[in-house]
Structures are given as C-alpha cells and as structure tokens.
Amino acid sequence: MLLKKIALPRLLVSGSAFKIIRDGGYHLTSTSRLIHHQYNSYLMMSSASSDGNYKLAQDPSELFDIYPAPPTAAHFNAIIRPDWGEDFFPEPQPTGEVKKRSQVHKDGDWHRSMHLWVYQSDSANDNVRVLLQRRSPYKDTHPNLLDVSCAGHVNAGDDIVETTMREMEEELGGSGNMKGRYSLEEVKNSRVFTVTSAIEGETEKYGQYTCREYQDVFILKWKEDSPMQSHDFAPMVKEEVSGFEIICGKEL
C-alpha cells in the first residue's frame, strides 16, 4: 500500500471516498471506512528560504469563518452524517466568528476547506489513475508532502463550489488546461460528502500547528481520452505546488 510508504496527511479521511469496485466498469463510491495513518515519522521540515516565498504560498492574514467542533471527539476524522444534527448536516454552520489564517492554525479552530480528487479510467489495466500534487516547501502546514489533486481553504463568506472552481484554476490550471473544462454545475454535482480532519504537525518556519478542518470532498473524472500526464498540470504560483504525480488507484 502506497500509504505505508509515503506521507499523505489530511487527505487520508477524504481519501476513504476512493473505493474502486468492479461492476461493469470502475466507479467511485463513498465508504465509511476511515484510513488512519501515523505520518509524524515522515514529517519533512520546510526548507529555509526568503519570507517572500512563504507569503506567495499562503496569506497568513486571510480570513476564515470559524465552525463549531464536532459533537464529540469520536466524530473527529469522520464523515458527517444526518444523525449529527442540523448544525452539521448537510453542511456545517459557521459560528459567526472570523479569524486570521495564522491564528486559526495556532489555536486549532475548526474551519472549512475543499478537497478535489481528479481521476481517469484505465480499463486496459482494470484500474483508475489518480492525480496527486506535492505541496511546496513553503506551505504553513504539511510542506513537501503528497496531497489530494487540489485543495484549498474556504475564505470567510465564500461559497464552497466557487472556491473549488478557483482552486482548480490556481493549483492545476497554470498552463490553461482547466479553463472552461468543467462547469460550475459539474463541480457542484461532483461533491460526495464532508469529512472532519484533525491533524497536528510542525514546520521549521511556522512551528507547531493544529489543523482542524471540515473538508468538502469532490471527485471529478478527467475529461480527455488520452492518458492523463503529470506535465498536463501546473500551478499559477509555483510557491504553492511543487509538482504532480499520477498513481494507480489500487495503491490508494
């Protein structure tokens, strides 16, 4: 299993959405089975560099809506379900408090993000191919690590689907390949569920952090017949994403 060889933090719960099943072809389906992985031994510290690189990778002053903590600790790293109540399902409701990104990660506040998985069917090999990105060394959480295809925080007051469209352009579409490829409706319909993710870590630049997120998970099929290649994708800002890798879905 690939997860035992490399560190794939924070996407592990949203990654439980990927269950490859054979039933006249390959499909993607949600599953309540959660993947727990201790990645601290793999933690890679951010390399020293100028403050300018870090500021391009993220804006510490951007504002996030604050959300209530899940009902109990047992609801951490779990898929949100109807029995959580209307404050959480079908989507969590903000408290009305707004805080800066830097303070949110320092205080461990619950905030919202989106995770987008991009995949391509590989019927010849009885499999699917999945796009992963490698986070840059300048990120304030999980630097240098492989991550979901595309991810981003939802800024205060912003819409989750519009945020997903924007992040697709910023992290995957630097070469123009994402422009007009998916409609707002297609992205909206690709949302599968929301999960909670609570992870602690440390970077050389920012020190210790506690990242607690409500992650809206989306899964999109790549719209092209030719094989999806890592060089098809590029970030608009190179300080945000270091590169891309494509792996076989069975490795997840």
Secondary structure by P-SEA (a helix, b strand, c coil): cccccccccccccccccbbbbbccbbbbbbbcbbbbbbccccccccccccaaaaaaaccccbbbbbbcccccccccccccccccccccccbbbbccccccaaaaaaacccccbbbbbbbbbcccccbbbbbbbbbccccccccccccccbbbbbcccccaaaaaaaaaaacccccccccccccaaaaaaaccbbbbbbbbbccccccbbbbbbbcbbbbbccccccccccccbbbcccccccbbbbbbcccc
